[in-house]
Amino acid sequence: MSPCYLKASQDSKLHEVCFIWHCLKRETNHAVAMKVAVFGASGMVGSAFCQAAVHRGFVTDGFSHRHPIKVKGMASVSQVDLRDLNVLERPLLDGWPQVIVNAAAISEPDRVKEDAAISRVINIDLPHRLAEISNHVGARFLHLSTDLVFDGSAPPYRSTDRPNPLSLYGKQKLEAEEAILNCCPENVVVLRITIVNGNSPSGRRSVHEKLLRAIAKGRRPTLFSDEFRQPCSCANVADALVELCQRPNLNGLFHWGGVERLSRFELGRSILQRFALPEKFVESGSRRAFPGEDERPADLAFNLDPLEGKLNTRPSTLAEQLEEMSIPDDLYDWFKEHTADTSCFLRKFSIN
Ligand SMILES: NC(=O)c1ccc[n+]([C@@H]2O[C@H](COP(=O)([O-])OP(=O)(O)OC[C@H]3O[C@@H](n4cnc5c(N)ncnc54)[C@H](OP(=O)(O)O)[C@@H]3O)[C@@H](O)[C@H]2O)c1
């Protein structure tokens, strides 16, 4: 018989029973509510992860840099400039999270080339330091990497295949992977993901947002019909990460992506069809005709074994990814003017 039940038999001590019950309940809640620190929480994948983590009931502390974190229900949000790695220790040692998720990065290859030194700090030194701190506080560490660690000449790629990055961005991401896995091979996941579809907090980051913005400005983008990717969605990656937070037996380097491999042109055309926009808005071209081809892997189809067989989360299909896509608010009037069917996208209003 539990001490709590014994006390329940004495009426005069009923208030004490209630007190103990509340304490036990709080302790139980505390035990199931995982505490997670998220870096890059204002980014496309980071914010999707925060949303999924809050939804799952995790106590979620988010860190961003220039942009505020827009997810509701976060335990805390902070803006920090991680070019100074000294700012990392205090919040992590004070907060003592069970899981640290790193979605912070300079994630656009052109930006990496423009500022290689700062990119090096954010893309290599930061994850390395986070891995060390995770090890120190006994936290699980989940880090995101990219399909661009491969050269695209021998798809589909397994996580055991030999990387050969063509771009500086790919080289930095590979160096980070090695630093993390050398530093702490246990309680760590390095998750290589493919190009990410979905809605970014800025409305300017994802494939469909960039494409529609370019068209709205009067351009006719050329999309390569001979460059292949296997897109995933940020919401689906977030679900996989949430599951990985709770699967401490899954450690190491894994691949995650969507179901279908398709060319950039096929993806662009599917996006236009999804929003009932004219296909003539884009044109098909060959990567060979464009400068910088030597830094663009031709085919980054991914083999998702063994993770696909181990997670309950399923990789998302292109149809599911297209369904998730929204028209950014500031493009809505342009969309209404050009679409053949306004009902193919219903604008969502948030009620605060
Ligand atoms: N998006 C893709 O298609 C794709 C594909 C494969 C792999 N990945 C990988 O997935 C991860 C997430 O990518 P993403 O597309 O979500 O990136 P993103 O949207 O560009 O977001 C990057 C995040 O990093 C933060 N950050 C950058 N510099 C910082 C600094 N100095 N201090 C603190 N935070 C800083 C940004 O904060 P602020 O915005 O607040 O400045 C933002 O929250 C990255 O590791 C990327 O390599 C992405």
The ligand as an SDF file (V2000), in Angstrom:
LIG
                    3D

 48 52  0  0  0  0  0  0  0  0999 V2000
   16.8000   23.5100  -46.3510 N   0  0  0  0  0  0  0  0  0  0  0  0
   17.2930   22.4970  -47.0340 C   0  0  0  0  0  0  0  0  0  0  0  0
   16.8880   22.2700  -48.1960 O   0  0  0  0  0  0  0  0  0  0  0  0
   18.3130   21.5670  -46.4010 C   0  0  0  0  0  0  0  0  0  0  0  0
   18.7240   20.4480  -47.1360 C   0  0  0  0  0  0  0  0  0  0  0  0
   19.6450   19.5700  -46.5710 C   0  0  0  0  0  0  0  0  0  0  0  0
   20.1570   19.8190  -45.3170 C   0  0  0  0  0  0  0  0  0  0  0  0
   19.7580   20.9290  -44.6140 N   0  0  0  0  0  0  0  0  0  0  0  0
   20.3250   21.1390  -43.2790 C   0  0  0  0  0  0  0  0  0  0  0  0
   19.2650   21.2740  -42.3370 O   0  0  0  0  0  0  0  0  0  0  0  0
   19.6310   22.2050  -41.3230 C   0  0  0  0  0  0  0  0  0  0  0  0
   18.5640   23.2840  -41.2080 C   0  0  0  0  0  0  0  0  0  0  0  0
   18.4760   23.9600  -42.4590 O   0  0  0  0  0  0  0  0  0  0  0  0
   17.3840   25.0880  -42.7190 P   0  0  0  0  0  0  0  0  0  0  0  0
   17.1070   25.0960  -44.1680 O   0  0  0  0  0  0  0  0  0  0  0  0
   16.2820   24.9520  -41.7440 O   0  0  0  0  0  0  0  0  0  0  0  0
   18.2400   26.3800  -42.3740 O   0  0  0  0  0  0  0  0  0  0  0  0
   17.7450   27.9120  -42.3400 P   0  0  0  0  0  0  0  0  0  0  0  0
   16.2870   28.0060  -42.6230 O   0  0  0  0  0  0  0  0  0  0  0  0
   18.7020   28.6580  -43.2090 O   0  0  0  0  0  0  0  0  0  0  0  0
   17.9740   28.3150  -40.8150 O   0  0  0  0  0  0  0  0  0  0  0  0
   19.2590   28.4380  -40.2820 C   0  0  0  0  0  0  0  0  0  0  0  0
   19.1530   28.7110  -38.8050 C   0  0  0  0  0  0  0  0  0  0  0  0
   20.4840   28.9390  -38.2950 O   0  0  0  0  0  0  0  0  0  0  0  0
   20.4570   30.0890  -37.4930 C   0  0  0  0  0  0  0  0  0  0  0  0
   21.7480   30.7820  -37.4900 N   0  0  0  0  0  0  0  0  0  0  0  0
   22.5000   31.1460  -38.5600 C   0  0  0  0  0  0  0  0  0  0  0  0
   23.5590   31.8690  -38.1480 N   0  0  0  0  0  0  0  0  0  0  0  0
   23.4690   31.9560  -36.7970 C   0  0  0  0  0  0  0  0  0  0  0  0
   24.2550   32.5850  -35.7860 C   0  0  0  0  0  0  0  0  0  0  0  0
   25.3460   33.3190  -36.0830 N   0  0  0  0  0  0  0  0  0  0  0  0
   23.8680   32.4670  -34.4940 N   0  0  0  0  0  0  0  0  0  0  0  0
   22.7650   31.7450  -34.1670 C   0  0  0  0  0  0  0  0  0  0  0  0
   21.9760   31.1180  -35.0720 N   0  0  0  0  0  0  0  0  0  0  0  0
   22.3370   31.2390  -36.3820 C   0  0  0  0  0  0  0  0  0  0  0  0
   19.4120   30.9880  -38.1420 C   0  0  0  0  0  0  0  0  0  0  0  0
   18.9860   31.9850  -37.2210 O   0  0  0  0  0  0  0  0  0  0  0  0
   18.3140   33.3980  -37.7340 P   0  0  0  0  0  0  0  0  0  0  0  0
   17.4760   33.0510  -38.9400 O   0  0  0  0  0  0  0  0  0  0  0  0
   17.5000   33.8060  -36.5510 O   0  0  0  0  0  0  0  0  0  0  0  0
   19.4270   34.3300  -38.0640 O   0  0  0  0  0  0  0  0  0  0  0  0
   18.3210   29.9570  -38.4750 C   0  0  0  0  0  0  0  0  0  0  0  0
   17.5340   29.7150  -37.3310 O   0  0  0  0  0  0  0  0  0  0  0  0
   21.0200   22.7200  -41.6880 C   0  0  0  0  0  0  0  0  0  0  0  0
   21.9730   21.9700  -40.9980 O   0  0  0  0  0  0  0  0  0  0  0  0
   21.1350   22.4240  -43.1740 C   0  0  0  0  0  0  0  0  0  0  0  0
   22.4810   22.2340  -43.5480 O   0  0  0  0  0  0  0  0  0  0  0  0
   18.8330   21.8100  -45.1320 C   0  0  0  0  0  0  0  0  0  0  0  0
  1  2  1  0
  2  3  2  0
  2  4  1  0
  4  5  1  0
  4 48  2  0
  5  6  2  0
  6  7  1  0
  7  8  2  0
  8  9  1  0
  8 48  1  0
  9 10  1  0
  9 46  1  0
 10 11  1  0
 11 12  1  0
 11 44  1  0
 12 13  1  0
 13 14  1  0
 14 15  2  0
 14 16  1  0
 14 17  1  0
 17 18  1  0
 18 19  2  0
 18 20  1  0
 18 21  1  0
 21 22  1  0
 22 23  1  0
 23 24  1  0
 23 42  1  0
 24 25  1  0
 25 26  1  0
 25 36  1  0
 26 27  1  0
 26 35  1  0
 27 28  2  0
 28 29  1  0
 29 30  1  0
 29 35  2  0
 30 31  1  0
 30 32  2  0
 32 33  1  0
 33 34  2  0
 34 35  1  0
 36 37  1  0
 36 42  1  0
 37 38  1  0
 38 39  2  0
 38 40  1  0
 38 41  1  0
 42 43  1  0
 44 45  1  0
 44 46  1  0
 46 47  1  0
M  CHG  2   8   1  16  -1
M  END
$$$$
